[in-house]
Amino acid sequence: MNENQAPRPVPVVELREVSLRAGASTILRQVSLTLLPRQTGVLLGVSGAGKSSVLRLCMGLAQPTQGTLHVLGAQLAAHDLRSLRLKIGYCVQDGGLFPHLSARDNVSLVARELGWDAPRVAARARELGELLRLPEQSLSHYPNQLSGGERQRVGLLRALMLDPPLLLLDEPFGALDPITRAELQLELREIFRQLGKAVLMVTHDLVEAAHFADWVALMRDGAIVQQGPFAELLRAPRDDFARRFVSAQRRVFDGLEP
């Protein structure tokens, strides 16, 4: 390597020829991808394409049948999954909150289990609440007393509580109305840049991918059919499925009337 050339950063997530099977079913087929620090990668595809299964592997909720998987510079090992998961923020559709806990208790649950004292928990929750524009009084409410946008903000606050280097987001805006969804997308794009997090996001929405992605991976039947910059997918889809996937939502970008 040239001595003036910066060293290649260690990938936050790296899959190499990863396959996953459950019984006779093949869930993932030779999936390879690399997520670098401060990048946002977006897994696109229809339901059942295998997108969420990639996140499950990254969380250690499943083990690859074939291939190699490294998260935060280390190969996943069963004995160290708890330590790994403390370095990953995970957020799902509608926040994935425990309904019997207040928003504040949802947010602080793991921090309190790790021995954080009350002032530290309160200070961190206040800091993140300001960042995510969540009114402090909302933290005293239960999930069923919150709007969809508030629940999603609470879920993201919980994911960020321990300041993890990696965020895994599984359809985080799918349950929101269009206006709330658009507002939260714009805010989070800036927040992710400000915090410098690596983000791996699952969605089926091209608009969402356009907002966030440094790269996209379009999946079908457990395999990646096209991977690279979002603009490349939009401009030059590589096969019939990619063309159909893009054309189904293309009018959003072309400004066509429905």
Backbone as CSV, one residue per row, in Angstrom:
resi,resn,N_x,N_y,N_z,CA_x,CA_y,CA_z,C_x,C_y,C_z
1,MET,0.848,-1.198,0.000,0.000,0.000,0.000,0.876,1.238,0.000
2,ASN,0.551,2.256,-0.785,1.250,3.529,-0.788,1.195,4.133,0.598
3,GLU,2.359,4.634,1.072,2.404,5.134,2.448,1.538,6.370,2.642
4,ASN,1.191,7.043,1.548,0.314,8.211,1.641,-1.162,7.853,1.520
5,GLN,-1.428,6.598,1.243,-2.812,6.144,1.076,-3.400,5.758,2.427
6,ALA,-4.588,6.270,2.718,-5.232,5.966,3.993,-5.580,4.483,4.048
7,PRO,-5.419,3.843,5.214,-5.778,2.427,5.323,-7.280,2.226,5.138
8,ARG,-7.657,1.100,4.573,-9.074,0.788,4.374,-9.728,0.588,5.733
9,PRO,-10.838,1.260,5.978,-11.497,1.089,7.278,-12.008,-0.332,7.456
10,VAL,-12.044,-0.769,8.706,-12.570,-2.097,9.016,-14.082,-2.080,8.820
11,PRO,-14.644,-2.997,8.034,-16.101,-3.012,7.839,-16.846,-3.202,9.157
12,VAL,-17.964,-2.531,9.274,-18.834,-2.724,10.429,-19.630,-4.014,10.261
13,VAL,-20.063,-4.282,9.047,-20.731,-5.542,8.703,-20.112,-6.057,7.416
14,GLU,-19.808,-7.347,7.383,-19.267,-7.942,6.161,-19.792,-9.362,6.016
15,LEU,-20.543,-9.601,4.959,-21.013,-10.937,4.603,-20.289,-11.377,3.339
16,ARG,-19.796,-12.612,3.348,-19.131,-13.168,2.189,-19.746,-14.517,1.836
17,GLU,-20.481,-14.532,0.704,-21.084,-15.760,0.188,-21.921,-16.465,1.260
18,VAL,-22.720,-15.687,1.973,-23.512,-16.232,3.074,-24.811,-16.846,2.560
19,SER,-25.056,-18.079,2.960,-26.332,-18.746,2.698,-26.955,-19.142,4.028
20,LEU,-28.269,-19.218,4.036,-29.012,-19.596,5.246,-30.142,-20.520,4.839
21,ARG,-30.193,-21.672,5.476,-31.267,-22.625,5.206,-31.978,-22.972,6.503
22,ALA,-33.252,-23.275,6.379,-34.060,-23.760,7.496,-34.780,-24.999,7.002
23,GLY,-34.311,-26.168,7.424,-34.865,-27.405,6.896,-34.593,-27.498,5.412
24,ALA,-35.651,-27.721,4.641,-35.496,-27.837,3.185,-35.563,-26.483,2.484
25,SER,-35.835,-25.412,3.242,-36.006,-24.085,2.640,-34.693,-23.315,2.636
26,THR,-34.393,-22.686,1.523,-33.243,-21.797,1.421,-33.733,-20.364,1.590
27,ILE,-33.228,-19.691,2.606,-33.686,-18.339,2.946,-32.775,-17.290,2.329
28,LEU,-31.463,-17.536,2.378,-30.489,-16.640,1.752,-29.563,-17.459,0.869
29,ARG,-29.164,-16.854,-0.262,-28.347,-17.557,-1.237,-27.096,-16.738,-1.560
30,GLN,-25.979,-17.127,-1.004,-24.674,-16.544,-1.334,-24.707,-15.014,-1.346
31,VAL,-25.119,-14.453,-0.225,-25.215,-13.003,-0.079,-23.860,-12.436,0.346
32,SER,-23.384,-11.443,-0.390,-22.147,-10.736,-0.043,-22.434,-9.241,0.002
33,LEU,-22.015,-8.599,1.072,-22.144,-7.150,1.174,-21.171,-6.635,2.230
34,THR,-20.827,-5.356,2.119,-19.906,-4.718,3.058,-20.458,-3.361,3.448
35,LEU,-20.591,-3.129,4.754,-21.028,-1.847,5.299,-19.860,-1.241,6.065
36,LEU,-19.417,-0.066,5.639,-18.293,0.606,6.264,-18.763,1.599,7.324
37,PRO,-17.868,2.052,8.199,-18.248,3.056,9.200,-18.861,4.291,8.549
38,ARG,-19.901,4.814,9.190,-20.598,6.033,8.779,-21.431,5.856,7.506
39,GLN,-21.486,4.651,6.962,-22.316,4.390,5.791,-23.733,3.998,6.189
40,THR,-24.666,4.264,5.278,-26.008,3.708,5.379,-26.244,2.819,4.175
41,GLY,-26.433,1.531,4.424,-26.763,0.582,3.382,-28.232,0.218,3.473
42,VAL,-28.894,0.100,2.334,-30.330,-0.180,2.302,-30.579,-1.476,1.549
43,LEU,-31.265,-2.408,2.212,-31.693,-3.660,1.594,-33.103,-3.470,1.070
44,LEU,-33.253,-3.559,-0.231,-34.527,-3.360,-0.906,-35.093,-4.690,-1.370
45,GLY,-36.401,-4.717,-1.560,-37.017,-5.904,-2.126,-38.439,-6.075,-1.654
46,VAL,-39.146,-6.985,-2.274,-40.522,-7.275,-1.888,-40.519,-8.134,-0.627
47,SER,-41.683,-8.337,-0.047,-41.800,-9.184,1.135,-41.314,-10.596,0.825
48,GLY,-40.576,-11.178,1.768,-40.078,-12.529,1.598,-38.783,-12.633,0.819
49,ALA,-38.155,-11.478,0.505,-36.926,-11.512,-0.299,-35.710,-11.927,0.517
50,GLY,-35.812,-11.870,1.855,-34.682,-12.237,2.707,-34.022,-11.063,3.404
51,LYS,-34.586,-9.861,3.232,-33.979,-8.649,3.790,-33.844,-8.733,5.309
52,SER,-34.934,-9.044,5.985,-34.915,-9.093,7.451,-34.038,-10.230,7.962
53,SER,-33.892,-11.277,7.166,-33.025,-12.393,7.566,-31.570,-11.958,7.655
54,VAL,-31.166,-11.014,6.816,-29.804,-10.474,6.920,-29.621,-9.784,8.264
55,LEU,-30.616,-9.006,8.685,-30.526,-8.343,9.994,-30.492,-9.367,11.121
56,ARG,-31.290,-10.430,10.991,-31.301,-11.466,12.031,-29.915,-12.112,12.161
57,LEU,-29.260,-12.330,11.059,-27.898,-12.869,11.115,-26.968,-11.900,11.832
58,CYS,-27.086,-10.620,11.522,-26.210,-9.622,12.141,-26.430,-9.535,13.649
59,MET,-27.632,-9.848,14.096,-27.943,-9.843,15.527,-27.576,-11.163,16.203
60,GLY,-27.169,-12.139,15.430,-26.868,-13.440,16.001,-28.093,-14.263,16.306
61,LEU,-29.237,-13.900,15.721,-30.481,-14.652,15.945,-30.554,-15.887,15.051
62,ALA,-29.656,-15.969,14.105,-29.506,-17.149,13.244,-28.040,-17.235,12.867
63,GLN,-27.603,-18.432,12.492,-26.215,-18.651,12.102,-26.158,-19.034,10.623
64,PRO,-25.190,-18.492,9.882,-25.089,-18.844,8.451,-24.887,-20.346,8.262
65,THR,-25.561,-20.885,7.289,-25.338,-22.279,6.917,-24.038,-22.415,6.134
66,GLN,-23.686,-21.338,5.437,-22.498,-21.340,4.583,-21.990,-19.910,4.491
67,GLY,-20.686,-19.746,4.305,-20.100,-18.427,4.148,-19.627,-17.854,5.467
68,THR,-19.135,-16.607,5.431,-18.612,-15.959,6.626,-19.333,-14.640,6.887
69,LEU,-19.476,-14.331,8.155,-20.149,-13.115,8.592,-19.340,-12.487,9.715
70,HIS,-18.951,-11.235,9.520,-18.263,-10.472,10.554,-19.094,-9.230,10.889
71,VAL,-19.253,-8.974,12.159,-19.961,-7.789,12.637,-19.048,-7.069,13.617
72,LEU,-18.838,-5.768,13.372,-17.960,-4.955,14.214,-16.568,-5.576,14.330
73,GLY,-16.099,-6.107,13.199,-14.740,-6.592,13.105,-14.498,-7.991,13.615
74,ALA,-15.531,-8.678,14.080,-15.333,-10.022,14.636,-16.360,-10.988,14.064
75,GLN,-15.950,-12.231,13.913,-16.889,-13.263,13.503,-17.793,-13.605,14.673
76,LEU,-19.081,-13.732,14.377,-20.035,-13.983,15.452,-19.730,-15.290,16.166
77,ALA,-19.777,-15.240,17.483,-19.564,-16.442,18.295,-20.680,-16.526,19.324
78,ALA,-21.228,-17.714,19.495,-22.391,-17.900,20.364,-22.136,-17.420,21.789
79,HIS,-20.897,-17.585,22.276,-20.617,-17.239,23.663,-20.529,-15.725,23.891
80,ASP,-20.465,-14.930,22.809,-20.251,-13.495,22.955,-21.398,-12.672,22.373
81,LEU,-22.564,-13.297,22.176,-23.660,-12.587,21.519,-24.193,-11.436,22.366
82,ARG,-24.242,-11.604,23.674,-24.764,-10.526,24.517,-23.892,-9.289,24.390
83,SER,-22.589,-9.475,24.436,-21.675,-8.351,24.299,-21.846,-7.668,22.940
84,LEU,-22.024,-8.468,21.887,-22.233,-7.911,20.557,-23.511,-7.094,20.494
85,ARG,-24.588,-7.643,21.029,-25.887,-6.975,20.900,-25.929,-5.650,21.643
86,LEU,-25.096,-5.486,22.658,-25.033,-4.207,23.352,-24.408,-3.124,22.482
87,LYS,-23.758,-3.523,21.387,-23.131,-2.568,20.475,-23.972,-2.330,19.229
88,ILE,-25.184,-2.867,19.223,-26.077,-2.742,18.072,-27.396,-2.137,18.530
89,GLY,-27.826,-1.104,17.839,-29.169,-0.569,18.054,-30.114,-1.173,17.038
90,TYR,-31.276,-1.638,17.504,-32.209,-2.356,16.634,-33.580,-1.717,16.759
91,CYS,-34.179,-1.381,15.627,-35.493,-0.742,15.646,-36.346,-1.325,14.536
92,VAL,-37.595,-1.635,14.869,-38.517,-2.245,13.917,-39.710,-1.327,13.700
93,GLN,-40.594,-1.746,12.824,-41.799,-0.995,12.504,-42.617,-0.703,13.756
94,ASP,-43.062,0.547,13.882,-43.892,1.012,14.999,-43.118,0.997,16.326
95,GLY,-41.800,0.918,16.274,-40.976,1.022,17.469,-40.703,-0.270,18.190
96,GLY,-41.612,-1.256,18.084,-41.419,-2.531,18.772,-41.352,-2.385,20.280
97,LEU,-42.193,-1.517,20.844,-42.123,-1.217,22.277,-42.889,-2.242,23.108
98,PHE,-42.454,-2.420,24.359,-43.194,-3.266,25.300,-44.428,-2.493,25.772
99,PRO,-45.633,-3.022,25.531,-46.844,-2.241,25.824,-47.081,-1.989,27.311
100,HIS,-46.523,-2.846,28.198,-46.772,-2.701,29.627,-45.776,-1.774,30.310
101,LEU,-44.826,-1.221,29.534,-43.841,-0.291,30.084,-44.073,1.107,29.520
102,SER,-43.817,2.114,30.336,-43.866,3.482,29.829,-42.771,3.678,28.787
103,ALA,-42.892,4.745,28.021,-41.855,5.042,27.039,-40.500,5.190,27.726
104,ARG,-40.477,5.844,28.871,-39.209,6.030,29.597,-38.617,4.681,30.013
105,ASP,-39.454,3.781,30.483,-38.949,2.468,30.901,-38.515,1.624,29.701
106,ASN,-39.217,1.764,28.575,-38.768,1.089,27.348,-37.374,1.553,26.959
107,VAL,-37.171,2.852,26.992,-35.907,3.447,26.571,-34.760,3.047,27.486
108,SER,-35.019,3.001,28.781,-33.942,2.842,29.764,-33.729,1.406,30.228
109,LEU,-34.514,0.467,29.713,-34.515,-0.900,30.227,-33.112,-1.515,30.254
110,VAL,-32.428,-1.528,29.121,-31.115,-2.176,29.063,-30.084,-1.376,29.842
111,ALA,-30.150,-0.059,29.752,-29.193,0.780,30.487,-29.287,0.515,31.990
112,ARG,-30.501,0.377,32.497,-30.669,0.110,33.931,-30.157,-1.280,34.294
113,GLU,-30.375,-2.245,33.404,-29.847,-3.591,33.654,-28.320,-3.607,33.677
114,LEU,-27.713,-2.673,32.938,-26.251,-2.574,32.922,-25.703,-1.770,34.096
115,GLY,-26.594,-1.261,34.937,-26.153,-0.566,36.138,-26.035,0.935,36.012
116,TRP,-26.571,1.511,34.943,-26.552,2.967,34.847,-27.390,3.547,35.980
117,ASP,-26.897,4.616,36.599,-27.682,5.241,37.667,-28.734,6.169,37.056
118,ALA,-29.697,6.570,37.886,-30.835,7.347,37.394,-30.427,8.668,36.745
119,PRO,-29.487,9.438,37.316,-29.108,10.686,36.655,-28.498,10.467,35.263
120,ARG,-27.689,9.424,35.112,-27.089,9.150,33.811,-28.144,8.753,32.792
121,VAL,-29.087,7.910,33.216,-30.174,7.503,32.321,-30.993,8.715,31.902
122,ALA,-31.329,9.562,32.879,-32.163,10.726,32.587,-31.452,11.694,31.645
123,ALA,-30.150,11.885,31.857,-29.398,12.814,31.018,-29.319,12.305,29.579
124,ARG,-29.087,11.011,29.425,-28.995,10.438,28.076,-30.352,10.485,27.371
125,ALA,-31.413,10.159,28.091,-32.754,10.206,27.497,-33.104,11.631,27.095
126,ARG,-32.740,12.598,27.923,-33.024,14.004,27.605,-32.240,14.453,26.371
127,GLU,-30.970,14.064,26.300,-30.131,14.412,25.155,-30.709,13.848,23.860
128,LEU,-31.084,12.563,23.878,-31.623,11.938,22.673,-33.017,12.461,22.351
129,GLY,-33.814,12.731,23.379,-35.139,13.289,23.149,-35.075,14.617,22.417
130,GLU,-34.110,15.456,22.799,-33.927,16.733,22.105,-33.480,16.505,20.665
131,LEU,-32.579,15.551,20.472,-32.091,15.257,19.127,-33.213,14.760,18.227
132,LEU,-34.077,13.899,18.772,-35.157,13.287,17.997,-36.468,14.075,18.073
133,ARG,-36.402,15.238,18.715,-37.574,16.121,18.832,-38.760,15.379,19.452
134,LEU,-38.488,14.667,20.539,-39.537,13.977,21.289,-39.771,14.744,22.584
135,PRO,-40.965,15.312,22.792,-41.236,16.052,24.025,-41.004,15.175,25.255
136,GLU,-40.388,15.749,26.284,-40.033,14.958,27.459,-41.259,14.350,28.131
137,GLN,-42.398,15.051,28.083,-43.595,14.509,28.719,-44.083,13.234,28.046
138,SER,-43.703,13.034,26.776,-44.112,11.813,26.071,-43.502,10.566,26.698
139,LEU,-42.363,10.719,27.373,-41.700,9.562,27.962,-42.487,8.971,29.124
140,SER,-43.383,9.732,29.709,-44.186,9.200,30.810,-45.409,8.429,30.320
141,HIS,-45.667,8.465,29.023,-46.837,7.796,28.456,-46.517,6.347,28.092
142,TYR,-47.588,5.546,27.996,-47.451,4.169,27.530,-47.595,4.153,26.006
143,PRO,-47.087,3.103,25.351,-47.129,3.082,23.884,-48.502,3.343,23.280
144,ASN,-49.563,2.809,23.898,-50.891,3.009,23.307,-51.416,4.433,23.494
145,GLN,-50.679,5.258,24.242,-51.050,6.664,24.419,-50.262,7.585,23.487
146,LEU,-49.384,7.001,22.684,-48.525,7.776,21.795,-49.004,7.674,20.351
147,SER,-48.712,8.686,19.577,-48.982,8.613,18.140,-47.970,7.682,17.483
148,GLY,-48.235,7.322,16.222,-47.302,6.460,15.510,-45.914,7.075,15.404
149,GLY,-45.864,8.376,15.108,-44.572,9.045,15.016,-43.847,9.071,16.346
150,GLU,-44.576,9.267,17.434,-43.947,9.266,18.754,-43.428,7.883,19.117
151,ARG,-44.200,6.838,18.811,-43.724,5.479,19.092,-42.441,5.184,18.328
152,GLN,-42.394,5.644,17.070,-41.190,5.386,16.284,-39.998,6.143,16.845
153,ARG,-40.224,7.357,17.301,-39.135,8.133,17.904,-38.656,7.478,19.194
154,VAL,-39.581,6.958,19.969,-39.188,6.258,21.196,-38.371,5.017,20.852
155,GLY,-38.810,4.271,19.830,-38.055,3.093,19.423,-36.645,3.442,18.973
156,LEU,-36.506,4.546,18.257,-35.181,4.981,17.816,-34.352,5.480,18.989
157,LEU,-35.003,6.165,19.919,-34.298,6.612,21.122,-33.752,5.418,21.887
158,ARG,-34.563,4.375,22.014,-34.107,3.157,22.696,-32.928,2.533,21.950
159,ALA,-32.996,2.518,20.614,-31.912,1.928,19.825,-30.610,2.703,19.993
160,LEU,-30.707,4.001,20.234,-29.522,4.851,20.346,-29.023,5.010,21.781
161,MET,-29.754,4.496,22.746,-29.493,4.784,24.157,-28.056,4.475,24.564
162,LEU,-27.529,3.346,24.148,-26.189,2.935,24.558,-25.109,3.457,23.612
163,ASP,-25.485,4.336,22.688,-24.560,4.910,21.715,-23.850,3.833,20.896
164,PRO,-24.606,2.920,20.291,-23.983,1.815,19.542,-23.392,2.312,18.234
165,PRO,-22.324,1.671,17.745,-21.754,2.068,16.454,-22.574,1.603,15.253
166,LEU,-23.470,0.623,15.461,-24.244,0.039,14.362,-25.727,0.091,14.678
167,LEU,-26.518,0.561,13.717,-27.973,0.547,13.821,-28.545,-0.378,12.761
168,LEU,-29.462,-1.250,13.168,-30.202,-2.115,12.261,-31.660,-1.674,12.302
169,LEU,-32.193,-1.260,11.170,-33.544,-0.715,11.099,-34.376,-1.557,10.144
170,ASP,-35.424,-2.176,10.668,-36.257,-3.081,9.877,-37.606,-2.426,9.604
171,GLU,-37.760,-1.886,8.397,-38.996,-1.186,7.995,-39.404,-0.175,9.069
172,PRO,-38.513,0.734,9.462,-38.802,1.582,10.621,-39.918,2.592,10.399
173,PHE,-40.284,2.860,9.145,-41.303,3.873,8.879,-42.569,3.285,8.273
174,GLY,-42.656,1.968,8.204,-43.744,1.319,7.482,-45.122,1.575,8.046
175,ALA,-45.221,1.829,9.361,-46.542,1.997,9.978,-46.966,3.456,10.089
176,LEU,-46.180,4.376,9.527,-46.462,5.799,9.695,-47.274,6.355,8.532
177,ASP,-48.054,7.402,8.818,-48.762,8.093,7.753,-47.746,8.838,6.886
178,PRO,-48.105,9.170,5.637,-47.122,9.739,4.702,-46.457,11.018,5.187
179,ILE,-47.200,11.905,5.852,-46.612,13.172,6.289,-45.610,12.940,7.408
180,THR,-46.011,12.160,8.417,-45.100,11.861,9.522,-43.873,11.118,9.019
181,ARG,-44.101,10.204,8.102,-43.006,9.411,7.536,-41.982,10.310,6.847
182,ALA,-42.444,11.227,6.020,-41.541,12.114,5.292,-40.761,13.008,6.251
183,GLU,-41.436,13.540,7.260,-40.764,14.403,8.229,-39.672,13.648,8.979
184,LEU,-39.998,12.431,9.421,-39.038,11.651,10.203,-37.859,11.208,9.338
185,GLN,-38.123,10.885,8.076,-37.038,10.504,7.171,-36.021,11.632,7.036
186,LEU,-36.505,12.844,6.814,-35.604,13.983,6.650,-34.796,14.241,7.917
187,GLU,-35.454,14.155,9.077,-34.757,14.384,10.335,-33.683,13.329,10.570
188,LEU,-34.027,12.074,10.336,-33.096,10.992,10.661,-31.889,10.977,9.741
189,ARG,-32.071,11.361,8.498,-30.920,11.423,7.603,-29.845,12.345,8.188
190,GLU,-30.276,13.491,8.686,-29.323,14.426,9.280,-28.772,13.905,10.602
191,ILE,-29.610,13.234,11.387,-29.161,12.695,12.676,-28.111,11.619,12.481
192,PHE,-28.329,10.719,11.518,-27.353,9.656,11.260,-26.009,10.254,10.839
193,ARG,-26.069,11.295,10.006,-24.825,11.942,9.594,-24.144,12.615,10.782
194,GLN,-24.951,13.275,11.600,-24.404,13.979,12.760,-23.753,13.013,13.739
195,LEU,-24.378,11.865,13.981,-23.874,10.910,14.953,-22.784,10.007,14.379
196,GLY,-22.685,9.939,13.063,-21.658,9.114,12.436,-21.883,7.626,12.594
197,LYS,-23.141,7.190,12.614,-23.452,5.771,12.786,-23.381,5.018,11.452
198,ALA,-23.031,3.746,11.542,-23.243,2.834,10.418,-24.662,2.292,10.537
199,VAL,-25.391,2.305,9.433,-26.803,1.937,9.447,-27.072,0.924,8.346
200,LEU,-27.731,-0.162,8.710,-28.219,-1.136,7.733,-29.731,-1.168,7.850
201,MET,-30.405,-0.764,6.781,-31.852,-0.553,6.805,-32.551,-1.467,5.809
202,VAL,-33.698,-1.975,6.220,-34.560,-2.785,5.361,-35.773,-1.964,4.963
203,THR,-36.094,-1.963,3.674,-37.303,-1.312,3.204,-37.680,-1.895,1.842
204,HIS,-38.905,-1.591,1.410,-39.315,-1.928,0.043,-39.538,-0.652,-0.756
205,ASP,-39.239,0.502,-0.143,-39.641,1.799,-0.662,-38.457,2.516,-1.317
206,LEU,-38.565,2.816,-2.605,-37.496,3.515,-3.316,-37.277,4.924,-2.783
207,VAL,-38.339,5.607,-2.400,-38.193,6.961,-1.869,-37.356,6.936,-0.596
208,GLU,-37.632,5.970,0.255,-36.870,5.824,1.489,-35.401,5.541,1.183
209,ALA,-35.150,4.667,0.236,-33.776,4.373,-0.151,-33.077,5.616,-0.684
210,ALA,-33.790,6.423,-1.461,-33.204,7.642,-2.011,-32.796,8.601,-0.905
211,HIS,-33.562,8.654,0.173,-33.265,9.542,1.302,-31.974,9.132,2.012
212,PHE,-31.768,7.828,2.189,-30.765,7.372,3.136,-29.525,6.721,2.535
213,ALA,-29.650,6.059,1.396,-28.661,5.046,1.007,-27.348,5.622,0.480
214,ASP,-26.247,5.132,1.014,-24.954,5.259,0.354,-24.822,4.158,-0.695
215,TRP,-25.448,3.018,-0.422,-25.570,1.964,-1.428,-26.859,1.188,-1.162
216,VAL,-27.352,0.547,-2.203,-28.540,-0.296,-2.069,-28.206,-1.697,-2.553
217,ALA,-28.901,-2.670,-1.985,-28.829,-4.052,-2.449,-30.262,-4.519,-2.669
218,LEU,-30.619,-4.744,-3.921,-31.958,-5.214,-4.268,-31.963,-6.739,-4.180
219,MET,-32.890,-7.279,-3.365,-32.918,-8.710,-3.126,-34.176,-9.342,-3.716
220,ARG,-34.009,-10.603,-4.121,-35.137,-11.410,-4.595,-34.853,-12.869,-4.277
221,ASP,-35.822,-13.531,-3.655,-35.698,-14.965,-3.351,-34.399,-15.290,-2.612
222,GLY,-34.023,-14.414,-1.683,-32.869,-14.686,-0.834,-31.525,-14.331,-1.425
223,ALA,-31.508,-13.750,-2.616,-30.244,-13.398,-3.269,-30.237,-11.919,-3.632
224,ILE,-29.047,-11.343,-3.726,-28.897,-9.972,-4.195,-28.820,-9.985,-5.714
225,VAL,-29.735,-9.255,-6.350,-29.758,-9.221,-7.813,-29.062,-7.982,-8.367
226,GLN,-28.947,-6.931,-7.541,-28.212,-5.742,-7.963,-27.768,-4.984,-6.730
227,GLN,-26.513,-4.512,-6.754,-25.957,-3.813,-5.603,-25.094,-2.663,-6.093
228,GLY,-25.225,-1.517,-5.446,-24.417,-0.368,-5.830,-25.124,0.922,-5.467
229,PRO,-24.711,2.060,-6.049,-25.356,3.344,-5.758,-26.833,3.322,-6.145
230,PHE,-27.635,4.056,-5.403,-29.062,4.117,-5.699,-29.312,4.624,-7.113
231,ALA,-28.570,5.649,-7.521,-28.785,6.230,-8.848,-28.553,5.207,-9.950
232,GLU,-27.629,4.279,-9.723,-27.358,3.248,-10.731,-28.539,2.295,-10.870
233,LEU,-29.151,1.923,-9.749,-30.341,1.074,-9.814,-31.456,1.784,-10.564
234,LEU,-31.617,3.059,-10.298,-32.685,3.823,-10.931,-32.437,3.998,-12.425
235,ARG,-31.180,4.239,-12.776,-30.831,4.534,-14.164,-30.648,3.286,-15.013
236,ALA,-30.077,2.231,-14.399,-29.709,1.057,-15.209,-29.983,-0.236,-14.457
237,PRO,-31.262,-0.552,-14.226,-31.565,-1.842,-13.600,-31.053,-2.986,-14.468
238,ARG,-30.489,-4.034,-13.819,-29.697,-5.016,-14.556,-30.477,-6.209,-15.079
239,ASP,-31.688,-6.443,-14.570,-32.450,-7.572,-15.099,-33.927,-7.221,-15.069
240,ASP,-34.748,-8.152,-15.503,-36.180,-7.875,-15.640,-36.819,-7.585,-14.292
241,PHE,-36.426,-8.333,-13.256,-37.006,-8.074,-11.941,-36.646,-6.675,-11.465
242,ALA,-35.384,-6.284,-11.594,-34.969,-4.949,-11.168,-35.732,-3.879,-11.943
243,ARG,-35.918,-4.087,-13.234,-36.672,-3.117,-14.033,-38.110,-3.013,-13.551
244,ARG,-38.741,-4.157,-13.270,-40.125,-4.120,-12.800,-40.231,-3.483,-11.426
245,PHE,-39.273,-3.764,-10.550,-39.291,-3.186,-9.203,-39.175,-1.668,-9.279
246,VAL,-38.268,-1.190,-10.123,-38.069,0.252,-10.244,-39.265,0.909,-10.922
247,SER,-39.759,0.307,-11.996,-40.842,0.937,-12.751,-42.123,1.017,-11.930
248,ALA,-42.309,0.100,-10.980,-43.511,0.125,-10.147,-43.592,1.382,-9.296
249,GLN,-42.436,2.001,-9.000,-42.423,3.214,-8.172,-41.812,4.409,-8.904
250,ARG,-41.479,4.227,-10.153,-40.721,5.250,-10.881,-41.474,6.573,-11.009
251,ARG,-42.778,6.531,-11.063,-43.534,7.757,-11.260,-43.282,8.771,-10.152
252,VAL,-42.878,8.269,-8.967,-42.552,9.176,-7.872,-41.396,10.079,-8.267
253,PHE,-40.408,9.533,-8.982,-39.230,10.286,-9.358,-39.455,11.083,-10.643
254,ASP,-40.312,10.574,-11.525,-40.529,11.251,-12.787,-41.609,12.333,-12.683
255,GLY,-42.318,12.387,-11.545,-43.337,13.409,-11.371,-44.578,13.139,-12.184
256,LEU,-44.875,11.887,-12.505,-46.057,11.583,-13.308,-47.310,11.623,-12.460
257,GLU,-48.395,11.975,-13.078,-49.689,11.949,-12.410,-50.139,10.489,-12.277
258,PRO,-50.802,10.130,-11.167,-51.290,8.750,-11.009,-52.400,8.451,-12.003
